[in-house]
Amino acid sequence: MSNMSSAALQMKPAVSLPQYSPSSWTRKFPATPSLRPSVIILAVSLVFIVCLVLYAPSMPLSSGSGLMGRRLMSTLHRRSDQDVTLGPGGLWQQEGPPHPRSTARVKATPIIGHTQKQTKQPLPATTGHLDDASRVLAKKYRCRFTDAWIATRSEPHPLAIFSLLSDSGQHMTEGYLRGLEVLGYSLGQYAPSPRQVPRYVMIMEGTPCDSMCIRRLHDSGWRVCKAPKLRPPHLSSHARYRDQFIKLILWNTIQFRRILYLDSDTLAVGSLNRILSTNLTAQRPLSATAGVQHGAFAKTFNMGVAVIKTSSDEFVRLYNLMAAASVKYQETMAEQGFLNVVYAKTVVPMRLEDNANVAISRFMPDLWRARLSDIRLVHYTNSKPWRGPESIKPVHKPVVDMWMKRKQMMCRTRCARANGSGCGMAKAAACACQDFQTSTCGRKPTAKTAR
């Protein structure tokens, strides 16, 4: 019996213990299942794509090398129809608009001359204290920008550079357009970058400036805004001075705190940091240098180069003085004569070197030679370089050669860039350089472009 009980005990154990082999342990006590390989690959891919989306704008274009890299970069660049690579004709929208030739990718708005919807821009809060009539006046006479960067700003930008293109007749408008191109090229060498100090050409309504005109300005570093005509009761006897009162709108351009205004017949030949740091106040909102008349310095100032502190209040005051004809001034000199009376006692003197009138080189050659090394801006008052050598006085030839040298450099740079871009309009703009007589731009200048 003892033998039977011991055999039964061996056949039927009282307690069934679990088996501790790896396979049986997994079956009886399953662990958390491992992730499928496809899930892991999908997660890693999502992380990789998110990283590209976040950091692709700061990656150099060369980072998309290889077939997969090029496809990914191409996809990212097309993820929105408003995300573009900033190039010729691109616009600014980030803090301190980038240079027109920058490769930074920003949201762009179509340029003037293209089919577009005008951006509505409410006046900044600084006009809130004006009465109703003054507010309507300030709203009527202002620059209309198309830059998304301008339209979305909540506070004025510290500084900008402005110039003017008005309707002076087809031949004269083309000449001053050429002057703006060369001026813009020189600002690219001696002015702060457009990220720090934006550059605009104020185009008067009615001025003939088509898409090619806009392209030429953009290729020279300018952006554009349009402004309405502003004329006094009594016009100047000089045709090309009749629309110069439009400069008063600069006071009303309160998207910027200060503006450096440059005539299109000026040329930067040195650093502009000094003139850009001019200190102005509400009581003294204008800085300019003395003019030259009859071979000597005049008691009046010249408005070809000026620094302006913007204020809608001051603009309304100037407009009312002009409209009421209550200021007696030299009407032949248009806005320059008017402003000389208004700011006779409050103008902030500007250094001679910051508006070097070429008349000084003729009537005061010793002074010109003594100051030549420190000249920052040359003003071609009575010798327009684009009119051809036959209209240039021999005494002005050395200073005109400075302008011609800048123009040739601009033409070569623009033509080389156009040949590389393959853009038809860019090539046409490059070929507008009248004295760059080569066929590398696609064609030689014609009689219409060689002015």
Secondary structure as GFF3:
##gff-version 3
##sequence-region A 1 451
A	DSSP	alpha_helix	2	11	.	.	.	ID=ss1
A	DSSP	alpha_helix	22	28	.	.	.	ID=ss2
A	DSSP	alpha_helix	37	55	.	.	.	ID=ss3
A	DSSP	three_ten_helix	56	58	.	.	.	ID=ss4
A	DSSP	three_ten_helix	61	64	.	.	.	ID=ss5
A	DSSP	alpha_helix	66	77	.	.	.	ID=ss6
A	DSSP	beta_strand	83	85	.	.	.	ID=ss7
A	DSSP	beta_strand	105	107	.	.	.	ID=ss8
A	DSSP	three_ten_helix	125	127	.	.	.	ID=ss9
A	DSSP	alpha_helix	132	140	.	.	.	ID=ss10
A	DSSP	beta_strand	144	145	.	.	.	ID=ss11
A	DSSP	alpha_helix	148	151	.	.	.	ID=ss12
A	DSSP	beta_strand	157	165	.	.	.	ID=ss13
A	DSSP	alpha_helix	170	190	.	.	.	ID=ss14
A	DSSP	beta_strand	199	204	.	.	.	ID=ss15
A	DSSP	alpha_helix	211	219	.	.	.	ID=ss16
A	DSSP	beta_strand	223	227	.	.	.	ID=ss17
A	DSSP	three_ten_helix	239	241	.	.	.	ID=ss18
A	DSSP	three_ten_helix	244	252	.	.	.	ID=ss19
A	DSSP	beta_strand	256	262	.	.	.	ID=ss20
A	DSSP	beta_strand	266	268	.	.	.	ID=ss21
A	DSSP	alpha_helix	273	276	.	.	.	ID=ss22
A	DSSP	beta_strand	286	293	.	.	.	ID=ss23
A	DSSP	beta_strand	296	309	.	.	.	ID=ss24
A	DSSP	alpha_helix	312	323	.	.	.	ID=ss25
A	DSSP	three_ten_helix	331	333	.	.	.	ID=ss26
A	DSSP	alpha_helix	334	342	.	.	.	ID=ss27
A	DSSP	beta_strand	348	349	.	.	.	ID=ss28
A	DSSP	three_ten_helix	352	355	.	.	.	ID=ss29
A	DSSP	beta_strand	356	357	.	.	.	ID=ss30
A	DSSP	alpha_helix	358	363	.	.	.	ID=ss31
A	DSSP	alpha_helix	365	371	.	.	.	ID=ss32
A	DSSP	three_ten_helix	372	374	.	.	.	ID=ss33
A	DSSP	beta_strand	377	379	.	.	.	ID=ss34
A	DSSP	three_ten_helix	385	387	.	.	.	ID=ss35
A	DSSP	three_ten_helix	389	391	.	.	.	ID=ss36
A	DSSP	three_ten_helix	394	396	.	.	.	ID=ss37
A	DSSP	alpha_helix	397	421	.	.	.	ID=ss38
A	DSSP	alpha_helix	424	430	.	.	.	ID=ss39
###
